[in-house]
Amino acid sequence: MKKTGAVRIGISGWTYAPWRGQFYPEDLPQKQELSYAARHFRSIEINGTFYGLQRPESFGRWRDETPDDFVFAVKGPRFLTHVRRLQEIVAPLANFFGSGLLRLGPKLGPILWQFPPNMAFDPARYENFLSLLPHDHDAAIALAKRHDARLKHAWLRSDGHQPIRHALEIRNDSFRSAEFIEMLRRHKVALVCADTVKWPLLMDITADFIYCRLHGSEQLYVSGYEDEALDLWAERIRAWATGGEPDDAMRVLEPVPARATGRDVYLYFDNTDKKLRAPVDAEHLAERLSDLPPRSTRKAA
């Protein structure tokens, strides 16, 4: 019998004022928003890490406030991707991995690296970046020990030898490149399947898992997904989770061979602005996939 990968449908971030009195009960204390959201979704992206280094205490609190089978995706810092633009990044990368995210333990899911629209594909620069990324906790600790003085509270321990996954979200058409796709496959890094009105929508499989972000395909960060669109995404997820590919997959290269062991799928709704669409859309999509198994087929590296 074919094994199916775990499917996690979630939201990007959890602190949004317009959600008060709608998704969140009006009388819910703000400090309980994460625990409330984590009871509704199996995964959430941490956005705060994109804007600045967090403290180990924050990661520890987030771990404690979520269920045992919950998983976070963690957004890599824009200081590396948007400010340094992948140049002179060893110490900043070490600072990030030493800032406490390993304190999430088994709740540490994929790390998301998002790049700006005006950043084109530079093979040498991306090869260097990908070669630096740690793929397990031991490698992450070794990298974190190279932190500089800007990291005041380093966290240099882990619950055990656990794998770390990485996913890249690109926003420039220069990445429609066979060289780029092959580079990701060589480093076992996932290409983010990003649904948006502005940027490339690519579904090339480059790792043993799938990472999707739904930003709103009609109006960026705002427009929601109606029944027809949710049905389509549910079909795509089923194909990925059972080891295949969607019939309508948009790719740079030819499809990869089907596999007997399914792929884990992470999908996050990032249409979080103005309207209460992200949590509603996430719940409706999760309902369409409620028959799929909750456990990952992945083994530690």
DAVENUR-V267468 format. One record per residue. N is the residue number from 1. RES is the residue in one small letter. PHI is phi in whole degrees, -180 to 180 (999 if undefined). PSI is psi in whole degrees, 0 to 359 (none if undefined). D_LAST is the distance of its C-alpha to the last C-alpha in Angstrom with 1 decimal. Layout:
n/res/phi/psi/d_last
N/RES/PHI/PSI/D_LAST
N/RES/PHI/PSI/D_LAST
This chain:
n/res/phi/psi/d_last
1/m/999/134/23.6
2/k/-68/134/21.4
3/k/-85/137/18.6
4/t/-103/137/19.0
5/g/-70/162/16.5
6/a/-76/141/17.2
7/v/-115/125/20.0
8/r/-123/115/20.7
9/i/-105/128/24.1
10/g/-151/199/25.2
11/i/-128/160/27.3
12/s/-96/105/27.2
13/g/81/170/28.4
14/w/-142/358/30.6
15/t/-108/97/33.7
16/y/-139/118/36.4
17/a/-56/318/40.1
18/p/-64/344/41.3
19/w/-79/347/39.0
20/r/-66/132/41.1
21/g/82/358/43.4
22/q/-122/280/41.6
23/f/-71/312/37.9
24/y/-88/137/38.2
25/p/-59/144/41.3
26/e/-57/324/43.9
27/d/-93/8/44.1
28/l/-74/124/40.3
29/p/-59/142/39.7
30/q/-59/326/37.7
31/k/-68/351/35.3
32/q/-102/5/34.4
33/e/-64/318/33.5
34/l/-63/312/29.7
35/s/-62/325/29.8
36/y/-67/311/32.2
37/a/-63/323/30.1
38/a/-70/343/27.0
39/r/-80/344/29.0
40/h/-99/332/29.7
41/f/-128/154/26.3
42/r/-90/354/22.7
43/s/-162/152/21.6
44/i/-143/142/23.5
45/e/-81/134/23.1
46/i/-87/116/24.1
47/n/-90/332/26.7
48/g/-60/332/28.1
49/t/-67/340/25.3
50/f/-70/327/26.7
51/y/-93/339/30.1
52/g/-180/164/29.3
53/l/-66/136/27.2
54/q/-96/172/26.9
55/r/-101/152/27.2
56/p/-54/325/24.8
57/e/-62/325/27.3
58/s/-67/314/27.0
59/f/-63/320/23.3
60/g/-63/320/23.9
61/r/-67/318/26.8
62/w/-64/322/25.0
63/r/-63/316/22.3
64/d/-69/334/25.3
65/e/-89/2/27.2
66/t/-122/156/24.8
67/p/-63/163/23.9
68/d/-61/326/21.0
69/d/-96/15/19.3
70/f/-82/151/20.1
71/v/-135/135/17.8
72/f/-98/142/19.0
73/a/-96/143/18.6
74/v/-120/126/19.7
75/k/-85/125/22.1
76/g/-65/154/21.8
77/p/-70/137/25.2
78/r/-67/342/28.0
79/f/-58/324/29.0
80/l/-80/317/26.4
81/t/-89/325/26.9
82/h/-107/329/30.6
83/v/-93/298/32.3
84/r/-74/338/30.6
85/r/51/45/29.6
86/l/68/21/26.6
87/q/-112/135/28.9
88/e/53/61/28.7
89/i/-115/3/25.6
90/v/-61/309/23.7
91/a/-65/314/25.4
92/p/-61/324/25.4
93/l/-67/320/21.7
94/a/-63/320/21.3
95/n/-60/318/23.8
96/f/-62/311/21.8
97/f/-73/341/18.6
98/g/-93/0/20.8
99/s/-78/351/23.0
100/g/126/357/21.3
101/l/-64/334/18.8
102/l/-67/345/16.1
103/r/-69/345/18.8
104/l/-69/341/17.9
105/g/58/229/15.0
106/p/-68/351/13.4
107/k/-88/1/16.1
108/l/-82/112/14.6
109/g/-97/211/14.1
110/p/-65/151/14.4
111/i/-102/125/16.4
112/l/-97/127/19.5
113/w/-114/112/21.3
114/q/-107/133/24.9
115/f/-114/150/27.3
116/p/-73/156/31.1
117/p/-61/332/33.3
118/n/-91/14/35.2
119/m/-106/111/32.1
120/a/-86/167/32.0
121/f/-71/119/29.3
122/d/-119/103/29.4
123/p/-53/315/27.1
124/a/-66/318/27.1
125/r/-66/317/26.6
126/y/-74/326/23.6
127/e/-62/317/22.0
128/n/-63/315/22.3
129/f/-61/310/20.9
130/l/-63/326/17.8
131/s/-69/340/17.2
132/l/-86/341/17.4
133/l/-69/128/14.9
134/p/-79/143/11.9
135/h/-113/10/8.5
136/d/-156/169/7.4
137/h/-64/325/10.2
138/d/-63/315/11.0
139/a/-66/325/11.7
140/a/-66/321/13.6
141/i/-67/318/15.7
142/a/-60/319/16.5
143/l/-68/317/17.7
144/a/-60/332/19.5
145/k/-67/350/21.5
146/r/-94/15/23.2
147/h/-65/160/24.9
148/d/-107/189/28.6
149/a/-69/345/31.5
150/r/-69/339/31.2
151/l/-90/108/28.4
152/k/-86/333/30.5
153/h/-132/83/28.1
154/a/-78/140/24.7
155/w/-115/110/21.9
156/l/-121/39/19.7
157/r/-143/167/17.8
158/s/-146/162/15.1
159/d/-71/338/14.7
160/g/165/184/11.6
161/h/-78/100/8.1
162/q/-124/146/7.0
163/p/-73/157/5.6
164/i/-127/131/9.0
165/r/-104/151/10.7
166/h/-131/146/14.0
167/a/-137/140/17.1
168/l/-112/129/20.4
169/e/-108/116/23.8
170/i/-106/152/26.6
171/r/-138/35/30.3
172/n/-144/136/32.1
173/d/-66/345/33.1
174/s/-65/345/32.3
175/f/-83/358/28.7
176/r/-76/68/29.9
177/s/-136/130/28.8
178/a/-60/323/27.1
179/e/-61/319/26.0
180/f/-67/314/24.3
181/i/-61/316/22.5
182/e/-66/326/21.4
183/m/-64/315/20.2
184/l/-61/318/18.0
185/r/-65/321/16.5
186/r/-63/324/16.0
187/h/-95/1/14.1
188/k/59/45/12.2
189/v/-113/135/14.3
190/a/-80/143/16.3
191/l/-88/122/20.1
192/v/-68/130/21.8
193/c/-88/104/24.3
194/a/-110/117/27.2
195/d/-92/113/30.4
196/t/-157/156/33.2
197/v/-76/343/36.7
198/k/-107/325/36.2
199/w/-116/168/33.0
200/p/-60/135/31.2
201/l/-107/103/29.7
202/l/-123/145/27.1
203/m/-126/24/24.7
204/d/-62/132/23.0
205/i/-86/123/19.5
206/t/-126/359/17.2
207/a/-147/185/13.6
208/d/-89/14/12.0
209/f/-147/167/14.0
210/i/-119/138/17.6
211/y/-129/120/19.2
212/c/-121/145/23.0
213/r/-131/124/25.7
214/l/-106/104/29.2
215/h/-92/353/31.7
216/g/102/107/34.8
217/s/-83/351/35.9
218/e/-106/317/39.6
219/q/-135/119/39.9
220/l/-57/128/37.0
221/y/68/2/35.5
222/v/-121/305/38.4
223/s/-66/146/39.0
224/g/-96/186/37.5
225/y/-121/120/36.3
226/e/-84/180/38.9
227/d/-57/317/38.4
228/e/-62/317/38.3
229/a/-68/319/35.6
230/l/-65/323/33.4
231/d/-62/320/33.9
232/l/-65/315/32.7
233/w/-67/326/29.5
234/a/-64/320/28.9
235/e/-63/318/29.4
236/r/-63/316/26.9
237/i/-63/319/24.2
238/r/-61/319/24.9
239/a/-63/312/24.5
240/w/-64/316/21.1
241/a/-67/337/19.9
242/t/-100/11/21.1
243/g/95/3/19.5
244/g/-107/202/22.6
245/e/-135/152/24.3
246/p/-64/149/27.4
247/d/-64/331/30.7
248/d/-100/18/31.8
249/a/-60/130/28.6
250/m/-96/119/29.8
251/r/-134/161/27.9
252/v/-87/316/28.4
253/l/-109/174/27.0
254/e/-67/157/27.3
255/p/-63/152/25.0
256/v/-83/158/21.8
257/p/-62/145/22.0
258/a/-64/151/21.5
259/r/-128/151/18.6
260/a/-70/327/18.9
261/t/-93/126/15.9
262/g/-68/172/16.9
263/r/-107/141/15.4
264/d/-67/143/15.2
265/v/-126/128/18.2
266/y/-115/126/19.2
267/l/-135/129/22.9
268/y/-125/134/25.0
269/f/-89/123/28.8
270/d/-113/17/30.1
271/n/-87/69/33.8
272/t/-100/354/34.6
273/d/-85/140/37.9
274/k/67/309/41.3
275/k/-111/156/40.8
276/l/-84/68/38.9
277/r/-103/319/36.8
278/a/-57/305/33.1
279/p/-65/324/32.9
280/v/-66/312/35.3
281/d/-63/320/33.6
282/a/-63/318/30.1
283/e/-66/319/31.7
284/h/-68/323/33.5
285/l/-69/318/30.5
286/a/-61/324/28.5
287/e/-61/324/31.5
288/r/-70/343/31.3
289/l/-119/19/27.7
290/s/-67/344/28.2
291/d/-84/349/27.8
292/l/-76/150/24.1
293/p/-67/146/21.6
294/p/-84/346/20.4
295/r/-97/147/17.0
296/s/-77/146/13.7
297/t/-90/1/12.5
298/r/-78/143/8.9
299/k/-109/152/6.3
300/a/-62/144/3.8
301/a/-71/none/0.0
